Amino acid sequence: MTNKWGRWTILTLFGLYFLVPMAASVEFSLRDVNDTHSFASWGKLLDEPGLFETLGTSLWVAAGTVALTLLIMVPTVSWVHLRKPKLRRLMEGISLLPLVIPPIVLVNGVLVVFADAPEVINGTPVILVLEYVVLALPFTYRTLDAGLQAIALPTLVEAARSLGAGWGTVLLRVIVPNIRSAVFGAAFLNLALVLGEYTLASILLMDTFPVWTVQTGQSEAGVSVAVSLFSLFVAFLLLFVLSVVAGRRRLERGIA
């Protein structure tokens, strides 16, 4: 009984730690000049130019980052676990490099590599997708690595191969369904990274939602708080949608 109350106390304290500042922010964003409350700041926010354009750009970049990251990392991490388990330490060390490389170095490195690339890459959000794929490497690798460690990968692959399945079938119909939670977890982290990253987009002079948020929030205090709350709401909504999709897929798989 004591442990139960202790857990509820800790959960309550953590809940208050997150909810009280958000409630105070909501109240401040609704506060008017005469200490009354209205939606004036929120009305100004929705009237700000570039809101939906930059949000659309960030969503496009987020979708591209998630797709490209998973397309590269799921087969790579699966291959390392299956064929080269001794390379896991090396892969883990390499995956941590984006955490210690300064953003300006990362930007310049990608720009140098793609200096002769077509215009469809340079100067467009495509270059930002490539930057974010590198930046998301530590989170993606750790998540997929944990998911693959939780399953009997060699046994599943050998069983599928003995039944005549090709490597593409093994990857899509055996490995991915068994690490679905890890794949969706990696997608969550990539989405949160793109919707909150400001430095790289600002250096590359890209009009993304985080850059728009910072620029718009410099006008008025109420509008600034409203912008921050709106960005949190968008991130929470997208993560909720992804969690619902993941839950439905898991439920359908259980019924089947």
FIBA-805019 format. One line per 10 residues: their letters; for each residue z, x, y of C-alpha. Coordinates in steps of 0.25 Angstrom, whole numbers. Layout:
# residues N
a> Z X Y; ... $
//
This chain:
# residues 256
mtnkwgrwti> 0 0 0; 3 11 9; -10 18 7; -17 5 9; -11 4 23; -13 18 26; -28 17 23; -29 4 32; -21 11 43; -31 23 43 $
ltlfglyflv> -43 14 43; -37 6 54; -35 19 62; -49 24 60; -55 10 63; -47 10 76; -51 24 79; -66 19 79; -65 5 84; -56 7 96 $
pmaasvefsl> -65 16 104; -77 7 100; -70 -5 105; -66 2 118; -80 6 120; -85 -8 118; -75 -13 128; -79 -2 138; -94 -5 137; -91 -20 140 $
rdvndthsfa> -82 -17 152; -88 -20 166; -85 -15 179; -75 -25 182; -67 -22 169; -74 -35 163; -82 -34 151; -97 -37 149; -109 -32 142; -115 -26 155 $
swgklldepg> -115 -12 149; -122 -17 136; -132 -24 144; -135 -11 151; -136 -4 138; -146 -13 132; -154 -12 145; -155 3 145; -169 8 143; -172 15 130 $
lfetlgtslw> -161 9 121; -170 3 110; -181 14 111; -171 25 109; -164 17 98; -177 15 91; -180 30 92; -166 33 86; -168 23 75; -182 29 71 $
vaagtvaltl> -176 43 71; -164 39 63; -174 32 52; -183 45 52; -170 54 51; -164 46 39; -178 45 32; -182 59 33; -168 64 30; -166 56 17 $
limvptvswv> -180 60 13; -177 74 14; -163 75 10; -162 65 -2; -172 73 -11; -167 86 -6; -152 84 -9; -156 77 -22; -164 89 -26; -153 99 -23 $
hlrkpklrrl> -143 91 -31; -152 90 -42; -159 103 -43; -152 113 -34; -137 109 -34; -133 124 -30; -141 122 -17; -131 111 -13; -122 121 -5; -134 127 2 $
megisllplv> -140 113 6; -126 109 11; -125 121 20; -140 119 25; -137 104 28; -125 108 37; -134 117 46; -138 105 56; -123 104 59; -122 118 64 $
ippivlvngv> -135 120 71; -135 116 86; -144 104 89; -153 112 99; -156 122 87; -159 111 78; -169 104 88; -176 117 91; -177 121 76; -184 107 73 $
lvvfadapev> -193 108 85; -197 122 82; -200 118 67; -209 106 72; -215 113 84; -229 111 79; -226 97 73; -235 85 78; -231 78 90; -226 66 81 $
ingtpvilvl> -214 75 78; -211 84 91; -206 76 103; -204 63 94; -192 57 87; -198 63 74; -192 77 78; -179 70 80; -179 65 66; -181 79 61 $
eyvvlalpft> -170 84 69; -160 73 64; -165 76 49; -159 90 51; -147 85 58; -144 75 48; -145 85 36; -130 88 34; -126 73 34; -138 69 25 $
yrtldaglqa> -136 81 15; -121 78 13; -123 63 11; -134 65 1; -127 76 -6; -114 68 -8; -122 56 -13; -130 65 -24; -117 71 -28; -111 57 -32 $
ialptlveaa> -122 54 -42; -127 61 -55; -140 65 -49; -145 74 -61; -142 63 -71; -149 52 -63; -161 61 -60; -162 66 -75; -161 51 -79; -172 47 -69 $
rslgagwgtv> -181 59 -73; -180 56 -88; -185 42 -85; -197 47 -79; -194 46 -64; -200 55 -54; -193 63 -44; -196 53 -33; -191 41 -41; -179 49 -45 $
llrvivpnir> -176 51 -30; -179 37 -25; -174 29 -37; -163 37 -43; -157 47 -32; -158 39 -20; -152 26 -25; -140 34 -31; -137 41 -17; -140 28 -9 $
savfgaafln> -126 29 -2; -129 44 2; -143 41 7; -138 29 16; -126 38 20; -136 49 25; -144 38 32; -132 34 39; -128 48 44; -143 50 48 $
lalvlgeytl> -143 37 56; -130 40 63; -134 54 66; -147 50 73; -141 38 81; -130 47 86; -137 61 88; -140 65 103; -142 80 104; -155 82 96 $
asillmdtfp> -161 70 102; -157 74 116; -162 88 114; -176 83 109; -176 73 121; -178 61 111; -174 47 116; -165 43 105; -154 33 105; -142 43 106 $
vwtvqtgqse> -149 50 118; -151 36 125; -137 33 122; -132 45 129; -141 44 141; -138 29 143; -124 31 142; -123 40 154; -126 28 163; -113 20 163 $
agvsvavslf> -100 20 155; -101 6 149; -116 8 146; -112 22 139; -102 15 130; -111 4 127; -122 14 123; -113 21 114; -108 8 107; -122 4 106 $
slfvaflllf> -126 16 99; -114 15 89; -118 1 86; -132 5 83; -128 16 74; -117 6 67; -128 -5 65; -138 5 59; -128 11 49; -123 -3 46 $
vlsvvagrrr> -137 -7 42; -139 5 34; -126 2 27; -130 -12 24; -143 -7 18; -136 3 9; -126 -8 5; -138 -17 1; -145 -7 -7; -132 -3 -14 $
lergia> -130 -18 -17; -144 -20 -22; -143 -8 -31; -130 -13 -37; -136 -27 -40; -149 -21 -46 $
//
